[in-house]
Amino acid sequence: MSDEVSIPEDALSERFLAATGPGGQNVNKVATACQLRVDVFRLGLAPHVHERLKTLAGSKLTNGGELLITARRFRTQEANREDARRRLAKLIADAHIVQAKRRATRPSRAAKARRVDEKKGRSEVKRGRGKVTDF
């Protein structure tokens, strides 16, 4: 599924539910929505990747360490199964991406001077808007 991480099949479990929304009789008769449960601990992720996955997953991650992905965009079980697995692979791939650390920088002396000059200019414009008095 993912180039970076192989997802073991024993870590996955699927359940099919009745989908919601439009679709006529098909929705009422056929359980097409796929609920994919993934045991995150069985994936064998590095600790920093696991932490990022927890952040990215948000409420999809249960207290028991299971990631819950529900796919119901399509009208067939197979398409929803593929969609759920694709979303899982993308989530895991995104968790592997390390964000660059932000380096603290300061504005240069010239930038500070430009800012002060702009503020003085605006101040002059606003001061010129006062009441006009007759002499």
N, C-alpha and C positions, 0 to 999 in steps of 0.2 A: 504494500500500500504506500508507504512512505520510503523515500530513498535513504533517509537517515536512520530510521528506526523500524525494525521488523516487529509487527504486532502479533504475538502468539495467539492462536485461535482459542486456546483454553482460557485466555483472559477475557474473551468476549462471550456474551450471551445475548440472544435476540428474542424479542417477543413481538408478535404482531397484534395491533389493536385496530379497532374500528376508527377510521379517520373521521374528522369533523369537516364541516363546510359543505359547499355545493358539490353535487355529483349524482343526485337522484337516487335511484334504487341501489346503485353500485355501492354507495356509502353505507347503506343500511345492511347490505348482505355480505360484503366482503371486508375482512380485516386486512387493510393494505398498509396502514401506518406501521413503521418499524421503530421499535424502541430498542436501542442498542445500549447494553450495560457493559462497562469496561472496568475491570479490577485494576486500578492504577498501580497498585503495589506489584502486580505481576508483570508490569511492563519493564521493570528493571531500569528506571530512569535515574540519572544522576540527581543528587539532592537539589542543585540549583535549577535544574530543568523541571523537577517536580514542583518546586515552589512557584515557578513561572506558570506552569500548567494550572495550579490551583488558582492563581490570580486570573488567568485567562478564562478558565471554566466558570468561575463565579458560582452561581446557584445551581449549575448543572452537576456539581460535585457534591455527593452526599457525605454525611458524617462518617459513614462506613468506608470511605475511600473508593466509592464507585462513581464513575463518570456516566451520566445519563444523557444520551442523545436521542431525540425523537425526530424522525423524518416522516413528513406526511405531505410533501409537495406534489408527489406523483400519484397516478391512479393504480400503479401495480406494486406488488410486494417487492419484486426484484429491483425496480428503479429506486424505491425508497431505501432498500437495503444498501444499494450502492451509494446513494446520497449520504446515508448515515456514516458509512465507512470512509467516504471521501472527506466528510466534515471532521471525523476523528483524526484522520491522517493530517489534515491541515492544522488542526489544533495542536497536535503533537509537534509538527514541523515548526509552527510559530513559537512553541515553548522552547525550542532549541536555539532560537535567534537571540543573541545577547545584544542588548542595547548598549550603545557607546556611552561611556560616562561623560557627563557634562563637566567641562572644565570652567571654573569660575574665572571670569574676565572682568576687567574694569574699563570704563570708558576712557578714551585718551583725553589729554588736556585740551586738544583742539575741539573734540566733540563736546566737552563740557562748556567751552567758550561759545560754541555755536548755539548750544541749548540756552545759555544765559542771554545771548544776543537776541534769539527768537523771543524769549520771554519779555525782554525789555521792549522789543518792537510791538508785541501784542499789548503790553501795558500802555504804551503811547497811544495806540489805536483806541483802546478802551477809555483812556483819560480824555481823549478828544471828543468822546460822545457825551460829555456832560451837558448840563442845561445851558442854553444860549441866553446871555443877559444883554439887555438893551443898555447902551451907554447914554 
